[in-house]
Amino acid sequence: MLFELKSVFQNEGEEKTISYKLDISNIDIDGVFPFKTPLDITATAGNRASLVDLTLLVSFDYVRSCDRCGEEFTRKMKYKFTHKLARTLETDGNDDYIETPDFVLDLDETVISDVLLSLPQKNLCKEDCKGLCSQCGHNLNEGKCDCDKKQVDPRLEILKQLMD
């Protein structure tokens, strides 16, 4: 979605808002396609004292498998991103501003990079996920398993014999 910002850049106090949906279900993250529904995006650009700020409100359903127990879960994600916009930049290495020389900003590219950089590194179905039993593979969130928990690490078996 192209966001035309000429009136915002030229008029102090001007504000422009656009809302739309963005389908990124084709994006693959570690062999998984976690975006089952389109992203809901509201973009607002405002000129305050000749500085143009962009605020992005993004919400979507994020579907992944838990890194501890393997169960699939869906989490409603909501993010707020802010950027400063400039017509031209003096140097190429300035990451504080997004350059918009023709008064047009490609929102899709900005939103996708913001969302991908903000996703969690560890995906847990819940904060206190207990994971799987290391012996039988039972999901410990569903209850205890019948495994013998007093089993000694085979590397330490010789020490156990000394204790007996």
matplotlib code that plots the C-alpha trace (Angstrom):
import matplotlib.pyplot as plt

x = [0.0, 1.5, 0.9, 0.8, 2.2, 2.7, 0.0, 1.4, 4.9, 3.8, 1.3, 2.3, -0.3, -1.6, -2.4, -3.4, -4.6, -5.1, -6.3, -6.0, -5.3, -2.1, -1.9, 1.5, 0.5, 3.2, 6.0, 8.0, 9.7, 11.8, 9.7, 6.4, 3.8, 2.6, 0.4, -2.9, -5.0, -4.2, -2.5, -4.8, -2.8, -3.6, -1.0, -1.0, 1.4, 1.5, 3.4, 4.4, 6.7, 7.8, 8.8, 6.8, 6.2, 4.6, 2.8, 1.8, -0.7, -0.5, -2.5, -2.7, -3.1, 0.3, 0.1, 3.2, 4.1, 5.4, 9.1, 8.8, 5.7, 5.2, 1.5, 0.2, -1.1, -2.6, -1.7, -3.2, -0.3, -0.5, 2.4, 2.9, 5.8, 6.9, 9.2, 10.5, 10.1, 12.3, 12.3, 16.0, 18.9, 22.3, 24.0, 23.2, 23.9, 21.1, 18.6, 16.7, 14.7, 12.8, 13.5, 10.4, 11.8, 8.7, 6.3, 5.2, 6.0, 5.6, 3.8, 3.9, 7.7, 7.9, 5.2, 6.7, 10.2, 8.9, 6.8, 9.4, 12.0, 9.6, 8.5, 9.5, 12.7, 11.2, 7.6, 5.8, 2.1, 2.1, 4.8, 4.8, 4.8, 6.2, 7.3, 7.6, 8.9, 12.5, 11.9, 8.4, 7.6, 4.3, 3.1, 3.6, 1.0, -1.7, -0.5, 2.3, 3.6, 4.3, 8.1, 10.6, 12.0, 14.8, 16.7, 20.4, 22.4, 24.4, 27.6, 27.1, 26.1, 29.6, 29.1, 25.7, 27.3, 29.8, 27.0, 25.2]
y = [0.0, 3.3, 6.1, 9.6, 12.1, 15.3, 17.3, 16.1, 17.3, 20.6, 21.6, 21.9, 20.3, 18.1, 14.5, 11.7, 8.2, 5.1, 1.6, -1.6, -5.3, -7.0, -10.7, -12.1, -15.7, -16.7, -15.6, -18.7, -18.5, -21.5, -23.7, -22.5, -20.1, -18.4, -15.7, -17.4, -14.2, -10.8, -8.1, -5.2, -2.0, 1.6, 4.1, 7.7, 10.4, 13.7, 16.9, 18.5, 21.5, 20.5, 17.0, 14.1, 11.1, 7.8, 5.6, 2.1, 0.0, -3.6, -6.6, -10.2, -13.8, -15.6, -19.4, -21.4, -24.6, -24.3, -24.7, -26.8, -29.0, -28.9, -28.0, -25.5, -22.3, -19.0, -15.7, -12.3, -10.0, -6.2, -3.9, -0.1, 1.1, 4.7, 6.2, 9.6, 10.5, 12.8, 14.0, 13.5, 12.2, 13.7, 10.4, 6.8, 5.3, 7.1, 4.5, 7.0, 8.3, 6.8, 8.7, 9.7, 11.8, 11.7, 12.1, 8.4, 5.6, 1.9, 0.9, -2.9, -3.0, -1.0, -3.0, -6.4, -5.5, -4.1, -7.2, -9.7, -8.0, -7.9, -11.5, -13.5, -15.6, -18.3, -19.4, -20.7, -21.7, -20.1, -18.6, -21.6, -24.4, -27.5, -29.1, -32.8, -35.7, -36.4, -40.1, -40.9, -37.7, -37.1, -33.5, -32.4, -29.6, -32.3, -34.0, -36.0, -39.1, -42.5, -42.5, -43.3, -39.9, -41.4, -42.8, -42.0, -40.5, -43.5, -41.4, -41.1, -44.8, -45.6, -43.0, -44.4, -47.8, -46.2, -44.7, -48.0]
z = [0.0, -1.0, 1.5, -0.2, 2.2, 0.2, 2.1, 5.5, 4.6, 3.2, 6.0, 9.6, 11.9, 9.1, 9.9, 7.6, 8.6, 6.5, 7.5, 5.5, 5.7, 4.5, 3.6, 4.4, 4.7, 2.2, 4.5, 5.7, 9.1, 9.9, 7.7, 9.2, 7.8, 11.0, 9.6, 9.0, 8.9, 7.3, 9.4, 10.4, 9.9, 10.9, 9.7, 10.9, 9.7, 11.3, 10.9, 14.2, 14.0, 10.5, 11.7, 10.2, 12.4, 11.3, 13.8, 12.8, 14.8, 13.7, 15.0, 13.8, 14.8, 15.2, 14.9, 16.0, 17.8, 21.3, 21.6, 24.8, 24.4, 20.6, 20.8, 18.3, 19.7, 18.4, 20.0, 19.2, 18.6, 18.8, 18.0, 17.8, 15.7, 15.3, 12.6, 11.6, 8.0, 6.0, 2.4, 1.9, 4.0, 4.1, 4.7, 3.8, 7.2, 9.0, 10.3, 12.4, 9.5, 6.5, 3.3, 1.2, -1.6, -3.7, -0.7, -1.1, 1.4, 0.7, 4.0, 3.2, 3.2, 6.4, 8.2, 7.2, 8.3, 11.6, 12.3, 11.4, 13.6, 16.6, 16.7, 19.7, 19.5, 21.8, 21.1, 24.2, 24.4, 27.9, 30.2, 32.6, 29.9, 31.5, 28.3, 27.6, 29.8, 28.8, 29.2, 27.7, 25.8, 27.7, 27.7, 31.3, 30.9, 30.8, 34.0, 35.5, 33.8, 35.3, 34.6, 37.4, 38.2, 40.4, 37.5, 37.7, 34.9, 33.5, 33.7, 37.4, 38.0, 39.4, 42.1, 43.1, 43.6, 46.0, 48.0, 48.3]

ax = plt.figure().add_subplot(projection="3d")
ax.plot(x, y, z, "-o")
ax.set_aspect("equal")
plt.show()
